[in-house]
């Protein structure tokens, strides 16, 4: 994630949402997905705006979903049979 344009910690900000440190983006997203806290409360905890939080969460989830073809593997038929047994 560190090497993407959106989550670069070394890239200079352009117009719009500035790059977010990968660790911060991941922490914000995990906090959002793992709690029932309101976005406003999470944004306050991480000292970012609620709008920025929404963008970060969307971008991280999109990034993770983009990895799904290389990271997530369905078990093979023999593996499923082993699990059944």
Helices and strands as residue ranges (DSSP letters): H 22-34, H 39-45, H 50-71, H 77-84
